[in-house]
Amino acid sequence: DGGSEIVGGTSLFRLTRHPDAQSLFERFLRAGILTRPFAYDSQLLRFGLPGGDAEWRRLTEALRT
């Protein structure tokens, strides 16, 4: 997504910085992608990495829209 920067993560999740992380959070929520915003930094968002092909497609689609 334009403006996103991966700033951390593990094999299970990624931590991203985005100027409008709240909108990204809402987009992921609508797509059924687990996310966690952070109260101490409104530009951070953590999201779970997919476990299978269908979930990867859903994440890819959520990032495109």
Contacts in CASP RR format, 6 or more apart in sequence:
PFRMAT RR
TARGET T0000
AUTHOR 0000-0000-0000
METHOD contacts of the structure
MODEL  1
DGGSEIVGGTSLFRLTRHPDAQSLFERFLRAGILTRPFAYDSQLLRFGLP
GGDAEWRRLTEALRT
1 18 0 8 1.000
1 24 0 8 1.000
1 63 0 8 1.000
3 18 0 8 1.000
3 19 0 8 1.000
4 16 0 8 1.000
4 17 0 8 1.000
4 18 0 8 1.000
4 24 0 8 1.000
5 16 0 8 1.000
5 17 0 8 1.000
5 18 0 8 1.000
6 14 0 8 1.000
6 15 0 8 1.000
6 16 0 8 1.000
7 15 0 8 1.000
7 16 0 8 1.000
7 17 0 8 1.000
7 44 0 8 1.000
8 14 0 8 1.000
8 15 0 8 1.000
9 15 0 8 1.000
9 46 0 8 1.000
11 49 0 8 1.000
12 48 0 8 1.000
12 49 0 8 1.000
13 46 0 8 1.000
13 47 0 8 1.000
13 48 0 8 1.000
13 49 0 8 1.000
14 46 0 8 1.000
14 47 0 8 1.000
14 48 0 8 1.000
14 49 0 8 1.000
15 44 0 8 1.000
15 45 0 8 1.000
15 46 0 8 1.000
16 24 0 8 1.000
16 44 0 8 1.000
16 45 0 8 1.000
16 46 0 8 1.000
16 47 0 8 1.000
17 43 0 8 1.000
17 44 0 8 1.000
17 45 0 8 1.000
18 24 0 8 1.000
18 43 0 8 1.000
18 45 0 8 1.000
19 43 0 8 1.000
21 37 0 8 1.000
21 42 0 8 1.000
21 43 0 8 1.000
21 44 0 8 1.000
21 45 0 8 1.000
22 37 0 8 1.000
22 42 0 8 1.000
24 35 0 8 1.000
24 45 0 8 1.000
25 35 0 8 1.000
25 37 0 8 1.000
25 45 0 8 1.000
27 62 0 8 1.000
27 65 0 8 1.000
28 34 0 8 1.000
28 35 0 8 1.000
28 45 0 8 1.000
28 47 0 8 1.000
28 62 0 8 1.000
29 35 0 8 1.000
30 62 0 8 1.000
31 58 0 8 1.000
31 59 0 8 1.000
31 61 0 8 1.000
31 62 0 8 1.000
32 58 0 8 1.000
33 47 0 8 1.000
33 48 0 8 1.000
33 58 0 8 1.000
33 59 0 8 1.000
33 62 0 8 1.000
34 47 0 8 1.000
34 48 0 8 1.000
35 45 0 8 1.000
35 46 0 8 1.000
35 47 0 8 1.000
35 48 0 8 1.000
36 45 0 8 1.000
36 46 0 8 1.000
36 47 0 8 1.000
37 44 0 8 1.000
37 45 0 8 1.000
38 44 0 8 1.000
38 45 0 8 1.000
38 46 0 8 1.000
47 59 0 8 1.000
49 59 0 8 1.000
50 56 0 8 1.000
50 58 0 8 1.000
50 59 0 8 1.000
END
